[in-house]
Amino acid sequence: METLTAINWIPACYIDDVPENGGVCMKHGDEQIAIYNFSRRNEWYATQNLCPHKQQMALSRGMIGSSGEDCEPKVACPFHKKTFSLLSGECLTGDDFSIKTYPVKVADGKVYVGVNAA
């Protein structure tokens, strides 16, 4: 049985704040969240900003692209090129790392990130 968690949609930024095919970082509480405008796919994603490989706050500056035959969206850490799925957070380079992902919605020129309601 799937457990449903209430989502709190927090305003993150304006659409124009995020470069096309790039990312920005926002702070929510103690967390840094990376937001990506994958304009080549007309999609938005959000993940933790912390790269678990070397514990650097860098993923918002990473390179986004697609991986494999199914064209899974991914982000590569700008320092050591570990790549992570923007859908599941799984490390795509075979390492035992993963990142947290967040739902994203865009409405009225603003980007919202979904966090668990506490």
C-alpha positions in Angstrom: 0.0 0.0 0.0 1.4 3.4 -1.0 1.6 6.1 1.7 0.5 9.5 0.5 2.3 12.5 1.9 0.8 16.0 1.8 2.8 18.4 -0.4 3.4 22.0 0.5 4.0 24.0 -2.7 6.5 26.8 -1.9 7.3 29.6 -4.3 10.9 29.2 -5.4 11.5 31.9 -8.0 10.2 33.4 -11.2 10.6 31.5 -14.5 12.9 34.2 -15.8 15.3 33.7 -12.8 16.4 30.3 -14.2 18.5 30.1 -17.3 17.3 27.9 -20.2 18.9 24.5 -19.9 20.5 25.5 -16.6 19.8 25.7 -12.9 19.7 27.9 -9.8 19.7 27.3 -6.1 17.2 28.3 -3.4 17.3 27.8 0.3 14.4 26.3 2.2 15.0 26.0 5.9 18.3 24.2 6.3 18.1 22.7 2.8 19.5 24.0 -0.5 17.4 23.0 -3.5 18.5 23.1 -7.1 15.9 24.0 -9.7 16.5 23.1 -13.3 14.8 24.6 -16.5 15.3 21.8 -19.0 14.0 24.0 -21.8 15.1 21.5 -24.6 12.5 19.1 -23.1 10.1 21.8 -21.9 10.4 20.3 -18.4 11.3 21.5 -14.9 13.1 19.5 -12.1 14.3 20.1 -8.6 16.8 18.1 -6.5 19.0 18.6 -3.5 21.9 20.9 -4.3 24.4 18.8 -2.3 26.4 16.4 -4.4 26.8 13.3 -2.1 30.1 12.3 -3.7 32.3 15.0 -2.2 29.7 16.8 -0.1 29.7 20.0 -2.3 26.8 22.4 -2.8 27.1 22.3 -6.6 24.4 20.5 -8.5 22.5 23.7 -9.4 25.6 24.6 -11.5 25.7 21.1 -13.1 25.2 20.2 -16.7 21.8 18.8 -17.6 21.1 16.4 -20.4 19.6 13.0 -21.3 21.0 9.5 -20.7 20.4 6.1 -22.4 17.9 4.9 -24.9 15.0 6.1 -22.9 16.5 9.6 -22.7 16.3 9.9 -19.0 16.9 13.5 -17.8 20.1 13.8 -15.7 22.4 16.3 -14.1 26.2 16.0 -13.9 28.1 17.4 -10.9 30.3 20.2 -12.3 33.3 19.0 -10.3 33.6 15.2 -10.6 31.0 14.5 -13.3 28.9 12.0 -11.2 25.5 11.9 -12.9 22.1 11.6 -11.3 18.6 11.0 -12.6 16.4 14.0 -12.3 13.4 11.7 -12.0 14.6 9.2 -9.3 17.8 10.7 -7.9 19.7 7.5 -8.6 23.4 7.8 -9.5 23.7 6.9 -13.2 27.5 6.3 -13.1 27.2 3.1 -11.0 28.2 4.6 -7.7 26.3 4.0 -4.5 25.0 7.6 -4.2 21.6 9.1 -4.7 20.0 12.5 -4.4 16.6 13.7 -3.2 14.2 14.9 -5.9 11.3 17.3 -5.5 8.1 17.8 -7.6 8.0 21.1 -9.5 5.1 23.0 -11.0 5.0 26.3 -12.9 2.1 28.7 -12.8 1.6 32.4 -13.5 5.2 33.0 -14.3 6.5 31.4 -11.0 8.2 28.1 -10.2 7.0 26.2 -7.2 8.8 23.3 -5.4 6.8 20.7 -3.5 8.1 19.8 -0.1 6.6 17.4 2.5 4.1 19.3 4.6 5.2 19.1 8.2 
